Amino acid sequence: MKKSIINDDGNFSLILHEEINSRKQQINLQEIKHLSTEDQNLFIEYGIADTVKTPYKNVIHAFEYWASKTPKNIAARYQNLTITYKQLDDEATILALVLKQKGIKRGDKIGLYTHRSIEMLIGIIAILKLRAVYIPQDPRIVPKKMLSEISELSDVKLILTQSNYTEKLNFFNSNQLIQIDIELEKEIYKNLYGNIRLINHVNDDINTSCFILFTSGTTGTPNGVEVTHKNLCNILYNAPGNLGIAPGVKVAQILNISFDMAAWEILGCLGNGGTLLIREKNIEETAKQANVIIATPTILTTIDAELCHEITAVAVAGEPCPVILANTWSKKCNFYNCCGPTETTIVNTMKKCKANSYELSIGKPTPNNTVYVLDNEKKPVKIGDVGVMWAGGDCVTKGYINNNDLNKSRYAKDLFLKEESMMFNTGDLGRWDENGELIHYGRIDDQVKIKGFRVELDAITKIIENFSQVKRAVTLKHKNFLVSFISLTTVQEATDTLVNNIIKAIEKSLPYYYVPSEFKFVDELPKTSRGKIDKRKIRTSYLK
């Protein structure tokens, strides 16, 4: 879509009529008729992304393409081990046959309870070769009780794991529990390598489920989100979501396997022909060798950009990104600030940032997707006004498993597209800026009342993180006042001067009631297992 630009005579040239008219053909104009004509056009221009043809229907098609085209290329490296695309394809095929003998078929749910490893990759590919659905969890950090609950909620038919976790998984039928590392060492499989294939599925349904990811849930009860191959192929194999990954490109695998962004690392790499660098304990050691890093901002702050000499692309999501962090990395590589909950498949908006930005947007909807900024009645707000962001298009997942009430409250029929589809309430606040990009105003949950006034907590945090001395910050409501927690870039005493300068900056940009009553400096803000700031832990550790 061409943007409106200023001509030499100073007049705005309108978006090409045929382009607007083409997009209007997709829209139920009745649903936006209350907007001005200009805002109707901008609603369409800004919110409806380009339609592109996705190169694969299924993520396993993408992997198998590269396994046949570049069989000798290194698919992954872990510790001192490497595995080529051909070797990974062979071992996954053998494991898939073992699963088939156990009765696993298309659509069955498989628990993949492993740590980051080559066995993890073999398990993923094996499950997907049968068009089954994997549920990833790391048994090192997930309590046994939760693993049992997830297995039951998902109706897991079989569990793939590693030999050091079998005791933790003794709640499950041992006949349907396979230790990948032990199984593939059996002599009976040695003569099969390179000589066996599964039946090719040429008529794959793009709406076939790929995996189920469990979000923590605000009540502490995990919610399983069912993600399809169509959802994934759209973000992983179209630009800009493919992040330039191609043969020879090294992708860091640093995230927890139960986090949706880990699928961006793993399936994004293996489906684009790259080489996956699976980290051990030291994240920075892996990052230094990588061309592509996908991370939360909190994790990225632990990596020194100056040490990453081979970096070409970085994408962050999962929480607001500090402007200083974006500016630091934008000077070295293509840096993308992204947004999107698990329910909209990893991310559904992306922004390639420029160095020396003052304010970060989260960009525009990615191809084949839409974003609508709506009020509480699901009506579009005026362009430039703040509202709730609803996501539509190919990114919208199947929904929560076994939770119809939650599905009804968060998913809805897309009111704006003529084609039958769904949209999802992201729970994020945003507005369109003058460049047709989304400015993120935090979660609806992060809107609080202080002294009778509505306060958006992320607005405070953004200002604090603009100071070069600040590494990460978070602001919370405690009783009836605000507290900001701050970690600094270097180990040093927090000075009264820094606090006073922060207060002045907040007062300059925001109403007086936004100024926190207290600032607490900590060495490091606690992180969740997925690499985000752990607000629950901050509350229990620092607030009484």
Order of alpha helices (4+ residues) and beta strands (2+ residues): beta-beta-alpha-alpha-alpha-beta-beta-alpha-beta-alpha-beta-alpha-beta-beta-alpha-beta-beta-alpha-beta-alpha-beta-alpha-beta-alpha-beta-alpha-beta-beta-beta-beta-beta-beta-alpha-beta-beta-beta-beta-beta-alpha-beta-beta-alpha-beta-alpha
